[in-house]
């Protein structure tokens, strides 16, 4: 095989990898069938419409894989085959040779990565399901996008890192809402303040705490879910969220990502803008 066609992530064949392999086959079709055979120069194409259809498919593949030089030659061939008079193999052969050479040269540097349908959803539609959060906290959009893209590309520690960035942003907002007085407002300070409010008797709570108790109680629950998701993986000493390991399975990373979304959704629906 004269070029590096595809690197497949996992063991499943992707649409783009199939296109890459088809281009490999097409380049040899051009060579073995007629492109380098001068004995057929005077023979006319008996079904030019079929060849135009083949060129359209080839054009789509090359555009999708970013093979600009090959596309340019395909356009020349399409112009040639759009003529009303019959085309001979000899007239088309120079362009066919040019196309074969360009396909080989461009595919030498082409690597096609595969994403499953669920991974592609994370990568392409990375704001889906997070719309309420983005609308309420637009500052976290970059970390949301990066967390989901990293998950799609199996960069699980990076997924968790960006999730923590999102959570820390939410903790700062929550800390202000419940009047955390600790100058290092973060995980520990907010969690302690929530626990303190929850543990109070109803008559001992302030008017603010009574009015917002349902929200505070629910946030406390989502924080506990977060803590369980990253148990023994993340430290929250002195209020800071720090990765303790880079060994994250896809299941753990996904659990943290979803727990982060649940936490931020609850904040978005309960905190004032």
N, C-alpha and C positions, 0 to 999 in steps of 0.2 A: 504494500500500500504506500503510495508515494507522498502522502501527507498525513498530518495528524487530523483526523476527521472530528473526533468527538470524545469528550470525557463525560461518561455517564455517571451521575451521582446516584448511588444505590445500584439496583439490578433491574431497573425498569426502563423500557425504551420510550424516549420522549418524541413528540412530533418533530422537534427541530433535529434531533439526532437522526430520525428517519430521513428528513430532507437532506441532511449532510451525506448520508449513505447513498441516497438517490443521485446526488450530484456526482459522487464518485463513479457510480455506474454510468451516468450520462457521459462523463468525460471519456470513458472507454468505448461507449457506443459511437461517439464521434470518430474515434480512432479505428476501431475494429470494423465498423460497418462500411464507412465510405469516405470519411473526411481526408484520410491519407492515401486513398486509392485512386490514382489518376486514370485508371482504366475505365472509370465510370464517368469521366468528365462530360461526355456528350449525351449521357442519359438524362432524360427529363424526369422531374418529380411527378409521379402519377397521381399522388394525393396531397397536393400542397396545403389543403385545408387542415389535414391531420397534422402536418408539420407545424403549421401556425399555432394550432392548439397545444402542441408539445412545447413550443417556444413560450407560450403564455404561462404554462405550468413552471417552466424553468425560470422565467422572469420572477414569478412569485417567490420561488425558493431562494433565488439569489438576493432579492430585495430583503427578505426576512432575515437572511444571514449576513447582510451588510456587504455583499460582494459587488462593489460599485463598478469596477472595471468590467467584470463579466456582464453586468446589466447593460453597460454601454454597448458592448458587442452584440448582445441579444437585440437591442433596439435596431442596430444596423441590419441584422438578419431579418427582423420583422419588416423593416422598410423594403428589403429585397423581395421578400415573399408577398408583399402587398401589391406588386406589379401585376397588371392584367395578363401579360404574356407568360408562358410556361418558363420555369426556371430549371436550368440543368445543374447536375451535381458539380460540374466544373466551375460554375458561377458562384455556387455557395461554398465550395471547398475552402477558399482562403479565410472566410469569416469563421467557418467551422474550426479550422486549425487555430485561429486566433482565440476563439472561445475556449477550446480545450486548454490552451496554454494559460489563459487567464484564470480558469477554474482551478487548475493545479497550483499556480502561484499564490492565489488568494487563499485557498484552503489550507496551505501549509501553515498559516498563522492563525487559523480559525479553531477555536475551542467552543464546543456547544455544551452548556451545562443543562442538566435536566432537573425540573421541579415537578413533583407530583401535583395533582389538582389542588390538594389542600395547601401545599407549600406555595403554589402559585397564587392562591387566594390571599395568603399572608403578604406576599411580595407586591402584588399588583393592586389589591384593594385594602391597603394597610390602614385606612381610616374607618373601614366598615365595622360597625359595632361600637365604635368609640366616638360617634358623632356628638352625643350629649356632653361628653368630657371635653372634646375639642372646642365645642361652642362655649362652654363655661370657663375652660382654662386653656385658651389658645397658646399659651407659652409652652405647653407640653407636647405640641404637635410633632416637633422634630424627634423627640425621644420615642413617641408612639410609633412613628414611621420606622425609625431605626430598629426598635425592639422587634417589630414584626418582620422586617426585612432580614434581620439577623437570624430570626427563628427559621425563616424559609430557607436560608443558606446554611443551616446547621451550625451557626455560630452561637451556641447556647449560653456560654458565659457572657457574651455581649448582649444577648437578649435580657439576661437577668440584670446586668449593669444598667441598661436603659430603663428597665422596669423600676429599679431602685431610684433612679433619677426622678421618675414620675411620682413614686410614692413620697419621696422627700419633699417634692414641691407641694403635694397634697397635705403633708404633715404641717408644713409651715402655715398654710392657709387655715387648717383646722386648729392649730395652736393659737392663732390670732383670734379665731372665733370663740374659743372657750377660755381665752385670757390666760394662757400659759405665761407665767412670770419668769420662768427659767431663761436666762440670757442665751443658753445653748439649746433653744427650742428645737426639738427633734423627736425621734422615736421614743426615747425613754421618758422625756418630760411630758409629751402628749399622752402616752400610754398611762403614765402615773396619774395624770390629771383626770383622764377618763375613768380610770378605776376608782379614784377618790369620789367622783360624782356619783357613779353607779352604786357605790357602797353606802352612801348616805341614806338616812331615813327620809321619807318624803317631806316631813315637816322641817327637816334641817336643810333642805335644798333652797338655793336662792330662787327668785322668781324666774330669772333667765334659765336656770337649770330645769325648773319645772316645765317651762314652756317648750324647751328643746330636748326633754328627756328621751322621747322616743327616738329621735335622730341620734342622740349621743349613745344610746343603748345599741342601736343598729351598727353604728360606726365601730363601737367596741367589739362587736361580733366579727365584722369584716377584718379588723386588725388582728384578732385572734386567728382568723383563717389565714391571713398573710404569714403570721408567725409560724403556724404549723406547716405551711407550704415550704418555707425556707429553713426549717429546723436543722440545726447543725451545719448550715451552709452559709449563713450570713450572720455577722455580728452587729449588734446595735448598742455597743458600749458607748457611753458618753453621748448618746443621742445620734450617733452617726451610723449609717448603714454601710457595712463594708463586706465585700466578698471574702469568705474564709477559704474558698476553694475554687478551682477552675473546672472541677469535675462535675458537670451538670448533664444529666441525661435529658433527652428530649421531653420525657414525661414531666420531670421536675421543672424544667424551663417553661413548659406550657402551663403547668399548674400555677407557677409564680406569675406568669403573664396574665392569666385569667383572674387570679386573685387580685392582682393590681387593678385590673379593669373594674372588678366588682367594688373595690375600695373607692376608686375615683368616681365611679358612677354614683355611689351613695353620697359622696361629697358634693358632686355636681347638682344632685337633686335636693340637697339639704342646706347647703351654704348659700348665703346671699352673694350676689355678684359683686 
